[in-house]
Amino acid sequence: MFSFLKNSVAKDIPTPSAAVVAPPQAAVPQTVQQHTNIKRELIRVVLKDTLRQQAIPYDWLACEIIIIPRGPDDEELHIQIVVMKWNELLMRYAMALQQQLLRGLDRFDPSVDHSKYIISWRFAPECGCPFTVMPPPLLWSHTEPPAPADEAPSVLDRRHEVRPATPPGDGDYERTQLSPFR
């Protein structure tokens, strides 16, 4: 009497083996997205820790992480450090800060080769950089700034001092006689 219900129910229910073999399509991208979010958060935490260790205010720098897929198991990670507040001393040591960031990433996640990460610097429009116009081309033609000719070397700089030919004490004074008092 109810045979028409049995046929329709049997066709709609997937077999258990099919459900185990093929995972839902939405679960795979979610896992990749979670992994990407973990990488981004790790880089932000390590940058903040590096800034803390070097006593650099947190609001001077920010970072953006761009992950570019290059294949099924390959991706390129691009870290863009954004200068939010200009500081010339910080820019002088930008390369050292960049290396410190990579060492921090190696310390927190030693299983990943962080040396392949691409790191670039970007300047926020309102960072306050005083150099908004290029200098004249003549500035770039000199490799080193010329040294002032009339400046005498410092007394404290021993590299300009001529060393004596003989060590002091070879015949410049009489030998010290030992006294009988001890």
Sequence and secondary structure as in RCSB ss.txt:
>XXXX:A:sequence
MFSFLKNSVAKDIPTPSAAVVAPPQAAVPQTVQQHTNIKRELIRVVLKDTLRQQAIPYDWLACEIIIIPRGPDDE
ELHIQIVVMKWNELLMRYAMALQQQLLRGLDRFDPSVDHSKYIISWRFAPECGCPFTVMPPPLLWSHTEPPAPAD
EAPSVLDRRHEVRPATPPGDGDYERTQLSPFR
>XXXX:A:secstr
  HHHHHHHHHHS  HHHHHHS  TTHHHHHHHHHHHHHHHHHHHHHHHHHHHTT  GGGEEEEEEEEE SSS E
EEEEEEEE S  HHHHHTHHHHHHHHHHHHHHH TTS GGG EEEEEE TTS  S  S   THHHH SS    SS
    TT GGGS   SS TTSSSS      S  
